[in-house]
């Protein structure tokens, strides 16, 4: 932070103080929390006690500014001593284990991280034993300073100003930047889309001018109406072409994808839809003004021209005006109900049903305009053919949901029996219809299983709208009904049955846990006997079996209880469903990349779950083993199937429980790369938890040090149970992409699935570094 920013922040603090302080010009603890927006009670109390230099129980403005000035302009030792005083709760001049545990517990609570008490003890002891160099049973200031110096990134954070330490609201930084759309990188990385839009615009302009000139006899308003009408003929057909999903999926496998922006067909569909709305409004207004001029002759009134067939305008019994008014209303409703606000606010059904009115729009257009059918006939036949093929494919054979897992954050994991003829690529999506949920509704979801998994299809569905919520609630109610009044008896019976089987599995495990795999390499069971589970509860993985991280010292009775809880969210079933697809996405290009960066935000991991499984399947096919020393390595070979030399997988989650969705898959991927490769790891995983305090926050320093130390000791992350360390906060995209760029593994392609707001940030960074960017859209 610059000196100007620090000065602005101190000015903000002063205003906050003056606003909240009473006539006595002092603030108490509660007012202090409000002023600096410090929510965690422990840290608020510690800051308040240290700022209250005279011990009066209140802070004056002078006391507050003096303390903050020390934090901003003080040297490294001053800041270290302040950190030490925060941890030294009783003011004894040293930190004992109980004080350290209290601090770490507060850090965990503020970071929304849930760990068993035993794991908190392990974190406390890991940091305490490392810092207590003389084994005196307490940590002095010099020992804490020496320990911090072994963590360079922590020492770097201590130089950050108090503005970051106490985390005030972001202050607007009025910096002038070159508009993104005017940068050279933007034009280079979006050349296909920009060229396509330029040709599209010129074509519309040409159609408009030609139509105007052909109807110059009718006056200026009539010419404008006819010009817009000709553009509408083209656009109302072209908007349909952009949604021919089967044709686009096929074209993605040809040279066409290198010329036309097929991966952005949804964006182009939206642009054309807005163009249709604009042309419609101008077309209608121009005709209305023309009718006003025609009423001067006195033959018909304005309302007769607009709302009756008496003037005889139109090629089907004079219905042009009436159909035009209805078309105007339908198109406006379709565009309004297609807005991001409607689709993203849990009202997808409004968008879905209003969009089905496209059938009426085309029928009315054929009646409204004498020439529209000439534009429509060929694309319309292809569209109808696609629909017939889709209906036929979706109803061929019996598709059934055979297994359901209810995962954290209201995610429903469906396991569907895969028909033999169903072939798809990693990252593809399907439309699914489940009659017991909604008989006529079809919704698109990404396939999260790999093509090499021949028996089943996986879908992971987050409850965000009405249909997805009904799906989750339906299976949750089935579980409640299945357990019914005999719930306790059922749980007791399962508890007595499961321990014996689990004890058998424990007896066959090695010291680090065991993974039993089937022929396809699918995980059947994983047990973390050293590090334990982040939450002490089981997690599920569908076809990959049940992954159960059991804490240290957990006996067979407790393991039975954990498994009994697990089965309440997991059931086998036989529910009829229909699947239309598969349809291709931009991620189909991943295997043509040399260095792929996969970024999933929340449930946006689903396409990458399929891709990662497929990548590692091909990776295992290349893996070589030495028969004498059992050393294994992967041959770095480029072929037509896979040109990948490096994959970076980044998964960003808001909370801890979301990582449980795919923890078993990620564990298996880590095990596949247990051996170091000559050129480094083929797949690197990076996990981020946004609710956790970032490393720039002083309150997080002790927790992050403890997590690092325990992860090195146990070789497993305490939050997820993976070997990959979970990073707090959000990625610093500039540093992430700079590291990727320095690896020089070939042309970098970035694939993203998640919130649109984050997509804009990542895309801007990709343009800066010259990376190709692809966003999952359907």
N, C-alpha and C positions, 0 to 999 in steps of 0.2 A: 504494500500500500504506500502511496506517495505521501509527502508531507502535507500537500494540499488536501488530500482525502482525509488524513488524520485531523487536520484543522477543521474541516467541514463536519467530521464526526463529533469532535468535541463541542462544536457549536450546536449540533443536534442534541447532544446530551444535556447541554445547558438549558436549551429550550424545553426539553422533556422535564428537567428538574423544576424549572420555574412554573411549568404548567401544573405539575402534580403537587409540589410543596405548598403548604399552607402559609398562614401569616408568619409563623415562626421560622420560615425559610429552611426547614429541615424535613427530611423524609424518614419514615420508619421502614421496617423490613418489607411489609406488604407493598408499600408505595415504591420501594426500591425494585421489587420484582416487576411491577407495572412499568416503571420508567425504562429499565434496560431489557425488558421482555425476557428475563431469565426465569424459566418455568420450573426447573428441578429444585426442589426445596433445599436439598443438602448444599448444592453449590451456591445457591442464592444466600443461604445463611453464612457460608464460609466467606464469600466475597464481602457480604455486609459486615461481618465481624472484623475483617482485615481493613476495610475502608473506614470503619468507625474507630479512628485512632484514639479518641479520648474516652471510649467505652461508655458513652452517654446513652446508648440505645437508639440513637438517631444519627443521620449523616447530614452534615451541612454541605453546601455547594463547594466550599473551599476544600473540605476533606475529600470529596468525590473527585474534584479536578486534580488535586495533588496526587491521589492514588493513580488515577488514569494517566497523568503525565509521566509518572514513574514507569508504567507499563509500556507507554508509547516510546518514550525517549531514553528509558533506562538501558543499561548494557545487559549482556547475556546473563551475568551473575545475578543482577537485580531480578530479572524475570524468573530465573531458576529458584531464587529464594522465595519469591511469591508463590510459585508452584509448590515448593516444599511446605510453606506455611498453610496452604490449602489442605495438604495431605496430613499435616500435623494437627489433628483435630483438638487434642487436649493441650496444645501449646507447650509440650514438655521439651521440645528441641530435638526430638527423634520420632520416628514413625514405627509403631509396633504392628504385628500382623493383623490385629483386629481393626486398627485404624485403616490399614491398607484395604482390608476386605470391605469396610464400610464405603470407602471411596469407589472401589471397583463395582460394588453392588449398585451404587447410584449411577455410575457410568452405564452399566448394563440396562438399568431401568430407563434412562433417558434415550438410549439407543434402541429401545424396543427389542432387546435381545433376551430370550428366555433360556436360562441354563439351569440344570439341577444344582442343588446346594453343593454336592460333591465336586461338580465341575468348577463352581466358584471358588471352592477351597483350593483346587488344583491351580487355578489361575493366580490366586493370591500367593500360594507357596512358590510357584515358578518365578514370579517377579521378586518376591521377598528374598528367596535363597540366592538369586542372582545378584541382587543389590547389596545384601548383608555380607560384605567381603570378609569381615573379621568374625563372623558367626557370633556376634554379641547378643542377638535376639532383637535388635532394633536397627533402623536405617538412619544414619546421620546425613546432614546436608552434603558433606563431601562424598559419601557413598552414593547418594542419589545422583549427584552431578557426574560422578564417574560412570554410573550405569547409563545415564542418558547419553553420554558421549560415545557409547558403543552403538547408538542408533542415530546415524547421521541425519536421516530425514526428520527425526524428532527435534534435533538441535536446530535444523533449518527452520522448522515451524516456530521455534521460540523467538525468532527474529521478526515474526509477523506482528503487526500492530495490534493494539487492544481492540480495534474495530472488529477483527476476526475472532479474537479471544472471547468477547462477550456477545458476539453474534447479533448485532442490531439489524434492523431491516435494511435491505440493500438501498444505497443512495444512488440516485440517477447520475450516471456518468455521461456528461454531455461531451462526447468525443465525436469528431467528424470522421466518418469513414466513407470510403468510396462505395457507392451503392453496389450491392452484390451483382445486380444484373448488368452492370457496366464493366465488370472485371473481365480480363482476358481468359482467366481460368473458367469462368462460368460459360462463356461462349464455346470454349474448346470441349468442355465436358457435356454440353447440351446441344452439340451441333446437329445431331439427327432430329431432335425434337424441334429445334428452332427452324431448321430447313423445312421440315414438314409443315409447321405452322405458317411459314412464309408462303409456301406453295398453296396451302389451304386458303389463306387470306386472298392471295392473288386470284385464285379460281373463283372465289365468291365475288370479288370485285368485277371480274370479267363477266360472270353470269348476270350481275346486277346491271352493268352498263349495256350489254347486248339486249336484255329484256326491256330496259328503258327506251332504247333507240327504236325497238320494234313497235312500241306502243306510244310513240310521240304524238300521235293524233289525239290522244285523250286528255291532254293537259298535264301539268307538272305533278299534281297529286296522284293522278291515275298512273303516271310513269313510275313514280316512287313505289306505289302499291304493287305494280307488276314486277318491278325489279326485286323487291323483297320476296314476292311470291315465287319467283324463279329460284332464288337462294334457298327458300324453304323447301322446294322440291328436292334440291340436292341434299340439304342438311338433314331433313326428316328421313331420308334414306341412308345417308352416311352414318347417322347416329346408331342405326341398327347394325351396320357392317362392323362397327367397332366392338360390338358385343357378340359376334359370332365366335363363341369360345372354342368350339372344336376346330374351326378353321384356323384360328390364331394359334392354338396349341400345336397344330400340324406345321404351320408356317415358322414357328420358333425353332424347328429342327432343320430349317433350310437357310440359304444365303440371305433371304429376305430380312431376317432379324438384324443383319449387319447394315441394312440400308434404311429400314423404316423403324420408328420407335414403337415396336409392338409391345414392349414391356410397360409402356405408359398408356395403354389403351383406355384404362379407366379415367385417367386425367383428360385425355383427348375426348372421351365420351362426355365428360362434364363440361369441357369447353364448348363442344358442339351443342350440348343442351342449352347452355347460356346463350349461344348465338341464335338458336331457334327462338328462345324467349324474346331476344332483342328484335329479330326480324319480324316476329309475330306482332309485337306491340306497334312497330312502325308500320307494318302492313295494314293492320286494323285501323290505326289512326289516319293513315293516308286515304284509305277507302272512306272513312267517316267524313273527312274534310271534302273529299270529292262528292260525296252524297249531299253535303251542305250546299255545294255549288249547283248540283243538279236540281235541288228543291226550288231554286229560283225560277225554274221554268213552270212550277206550279202543278206539275202532273202528279207527283207523289210527295208525301211529307217525309221527314227524316226518319221517324220511327217505322214507317212502312218500308223504307229502303233497308233498314237494319234488322227488323224483326218479323217481316212477312215475306211471302213468295209472290206478292202481287207484281212487283216490277219485272219478274221473270229473269233475274240475274242468276246465271249458273247453268251448267249443262244437264243437270238432273232436276227438272221441274222447278227451276228457279230457286233452289235451296242454298245457293252460295252464301248469302248473308246469314241465314239461320245457322248453317253448319260452321260458318266462320266464328260466330259468337260462342257457340259451344266449344269449338276447338280452342279459342282464346282462354276460356275458363279452365278447360282440362289441362292445357299446357302450363298455365300459371300454377295450378295446384300440384302438378307433377314436379315442377322445379322447386316450389316451396317445400313440399314434403321430402325432397331429395337433399335438402340442406344438411350440412354437417351437424347442426344443432339437433335436428330431428333424429338422425341416424345414430348419433353418439350419446343421446340422452335416454336410452332405454326404450325408444319407440321405433324400433326397426320395422315392426309390423305396419306402421303408418306408411313408411317408405315403401315397403314390399307391396302392399295392396294398392296404393295409389299408382305405383309404377305399372301395375298390370293393366291400367287403362290405356297403355300404348296400343292395344288391339283396337279400341274404339277410335283412337286418334288416326290410325291408318285407314280404317273404314271410312271415317268422316272426311279424310283428305282425298280419298278416291272419289267420293261424292262431291266434295267441294271444288276440286280442280280437275279440269278435263285432261290435263297432261300428266298428272302425278303417277298414274299407273305405269306409264312408260319408264319412269325412274325406278319404280318400286318392284316391277315384276321379277327381275332376276335375283336381286338380293332377298326379296320376299320369299321366293321359292327355296333359296338356300337356307334361310332362317327357318321356314316350316320344316324342311328336311332335317335340320339340326334338332328341332324340337321332337320330331317323330323318332329319330335315332335315340335321343336322350330318354324318351319315355320307354322305348323298347328295351334299351340297355338297363335302365333302372328296374324294370319289372322282369328281366330274365333271371330265372333261378330264384331260389328263396334266400334272401339276406336276413340274418337275424343278429341282434345284439346278444352276445353270449356271456358277456361279463361286464360288470360296472364297478368302478372305484370312485368313491366320493372323496376328493382330495381337499386340502386346505384352501381357504379363500374362495369357497364355492366353485370349485372346478370339478366337472364331471368327466371322468375318463371312460369312454366307451370302447369296448373291444368287440369288433364285428367280424363274423365269419367271412373270410375272403373267398369270393368265387374264383374258380380256376382261370377264367378268361380275363380277369381284371388285372391289367398291367398299368403301372404308373411309374413316374420318375420321382426322385426325392424332391420334396418341397411342393408337390402338386396338391390341389385341393379338390374337394367334391361338394356337391349339394346333397344334403340328407333330408329325408322326410320320415318322420316317425308318427304313424297314424294315431297312436294312443296319446300323443302330445298335441298334435294339430294335424288334421287329416289332409289339408290342402297346402300347408306351408312347407317351403323348401328353403334351407339355410346353408350358406357356404362355410366350410371349415377345412383347415389344412390337415392333411394326413400326417400324423406324427410318428408312424411306424415306417420302417425301411422297406423298399421293394423286395429285398432279399428275405424278408419275413413272410413266408409263403402262405401261412395258414390264416392269419388274421390281419385286420386293419385297426389302427388306433386313431381315435379322435379325442383331443383334450379340449373341452368346451368351458369357457369361463362364463359365469352367470352375470350378464350385464343388462340384458333386455328381458322382455316378457317371455319369449319362447324359451330362452336359455334358463331363466329362473324356474319356469314350469317344469323343465326337464330335470333340473336338480331336485326340486321339491317332490317330483313324482317318485324318483328312486329313493329319496330319503323317507318318504311315507311308506314305500314298500318295505324298507328295512324295519320301520316301527311296527308295521302290521305283521311282518315275519316273526319278530320277537314277541310281540303281543303281550298278554298277561303273564306268559311264562318266561319273561326276559331273564330274570335272575336264574331260573333253573337252566335255561339255555347257556348262559354265560358260565355257570358252574360246571356244566357238562363239558363245554369246550375247554375250560381251564384244566379239568382233570385229564382230558384227552391229549392236549398239546404238549405238556411238559416232557412226557416220555420221548416224543418225536424230536423235540428241541434238544433234549439232553443227548440224544443219539447224534444230532448234527454238531453239537458242541464238541463231543468226544472225537469227531473226525476233523475238527478245525485245527489249523496251526496256531501259533501264538499270536498272530496278527489278525485273526479272523479268517473266515473261509468263504469262498464263493463256489457254489456248485453250478456247473454250466451244462446245458443240454447240447445237442449236436450243432445247433445254430449259434451257439455262443451266448444264448440268453441267460441272464442271471436268474437263478432259482432262489438263493438266499444269501444275504451278506450280513455278517455280524461284526460290529466294531467292539472288540473286547477291551481294547486299550483306552480309546478316547471316549467312548460312550456316545450317546445321542445328544444332539443339541437341545432337545426338549424332553427327552426321556420317553418319547412316544414312538410308536411304529409309523412307518410310511409305506406307501403302496407303489407298485409299478406295473400292474396289469399283467400282460403276457410275460414280462420279465420276472414274474413271481413276486413274492412279498419280501421286501427288503426291511430288515428289522435291526436297527442299531440299538443294542442293549447296553446300558451303562455298566460300569465296573461293579463287580460284586453282586450282580443281580442273580438271585437264585431261580430255580426252575419254577417255583410257584409264582414269583413276580413276573417271569417271562411269560407264563401262561396267561396272566392277567393282561399284559400288554398285547398279546396276540388275540385275546378275546375282544379287546377294544378294537383291534384292527379289523376283525371280521364283521363288526357292526357296520363298517363303511365299505365293505366289499361283498359282492354277491354274484353268483352265477344266475343267468336268466335265459330266456328264449323269447325275445320281443321282436316282432316283425318290423323291418325298416326298408326303405328304398334309397339307393344311392345313385346319383347322376354324376358322371365324370369318368375318369379324372380330367382336370383341366390344368394346363401348364402355367407357370409363374416365372418371373425373372430368375429365380434361383436355379432354374434348369441350366443356366450358363456356368454354374459354379465349377463343374468338372473341366471346363475349358479355360479356367483361370490358372495362374501359376501360384499366386499368393492370395488366398481368400480370407477376408475378415467377416465373420458372422456376428451380427449384433442383434440380440433379442431382448426386448424390454417386457418383463412380466410374462404373460401367456404368449407373447410374441416368440417364445422359444420353439413353439410347435413345429414350424417348417424345418427348423434347424435340428430338432430331435431326429427327424427322418434323415436329413442330410448327413448328420454326424454318424449315425449308425451305418449308412451306406458307405461313407468314406472309410470308416474303420473296417468294414467288411472287405473292401478293396485293398486297404492297407495290410490286412492280415494275409491276403492272397499273395502279396509281394514279400512278406516276411520270410526270412531265411534263418535256419538254425544249423549251427555247427554240430555234427554228430558226435564229436569227441569231447568238446568242452561245454556244450550246451549253450554257447553264446548265441544270441539272436540279434538280427539286424534287419533293416528294411532296405531293399534295393531302391535307389533313387532313379527310377525309370519313367520317362515320359512316353505315353502311348495315346492312342486315339480315345481310349476309355477315360483316362484321367491324367491331366497334365499338372495336377497340384503338386507343389513342392512344400507348401507350408499352409497351415490353417490356424487362424487365431479366432477363438470363440469367446465372445463377451456376453455375459448374461447379467442384466440389471434387474434387481427385484426391490420392491419397497420394504418387505418384511422377511423375517427369518423362515416362516412356514412355507412361503412360496417355493423355496429351494427343494422342498420335499417332493414336488411334482415329478422331477426327473433325477432324483439323487442316485437311484440305482443305475440308470443309464450312464451318468457321468462317472460313477465309480468304476463301471466296466471299461469305459474309455481310458480312464487313468491306468487301470491294470494292463490294458493292451499295450501301454507304453511304459511298462515297468523298466525296460532296458533302455539305456541312453543310446541315442543314434549318433553316428559319426558327425552329421551335420546339424545336430541339435534335434529337439523334439519336433516331430511332424505336426502334432496338434498341441497347442497351448490354450489352456482355459483361464479365463479371468472372470471372477465373480465380484459383483458390487452390490452392496446393501445400502439403499439410500436413506433408510431411517436411522442408520448408525451414525454416531458423531464422526465427522470427518477428521482427518489428521491435522487440519488447520485449527481445530478447536482444542483449547488448552485442557478442557475437561476430558478429552479422549486420550490424552498422551499415555497415562498409566495403563488404561485398558488395552490400547493397541500394543504397547510393549509386552504386556502379560500374554496377550493372544499370540504374538510372534514367538515368545519364548516357549510357550506350551506347544505350539505347532511344531517347532523345531525338535522339541523333546519327544513328542508322540508321533511326529510325522503325519499329522492329521489335523484339519481345521476344526476348531471347537464349535463353530456355528453350523456347518453343513456336514461334517464328518468326512469331507473329501480331503485329498492331499493338497489341493489347490487352496491357498489362503484367500479368504473372503475379505475384500477391501471395503473400507467404510466410505460412505458418501457416494458421489457421482464421479464418473471418469473425467479426467482432464483430457479432453479429446486431442488437444494440440500435442501433448506429451505422448499420448497413446499412438497417434498416427506418425509422429516423428520417429518413435522407436520402430514402428512397422517399416517406415521408409528406409531406415538405416540398415535393415536386415538384408536388403537387396536379394530377395528371393524371386524376383520377376515382377511383372505387371500386377498391381494390386487392384482387386475388385472387392468392394464393400457391399455386403448384403444386409439389409435392415428389415426388421418386422417389429412394429410396436406403435407407440403414440405418434401422431403426425407432428406434434410440436418438437419432439426430439429429432425427428427425421430432418427437419429444416436445419437444426444445429449441425448434425452429422454431415449432411449434404454440403453445407458451406465449408466445413473442414476438408471434406474430400476434394472439393474444387480447389482449395488452397494447395493441397499436396499433389494434385493431379491424379487422384484415384477415381476409378469408375464407381458410381454409386447406383445401387438397385434397391428399390423399395417394394416390399411385398404388398400387392394390391389385388383385391378381387371384390 
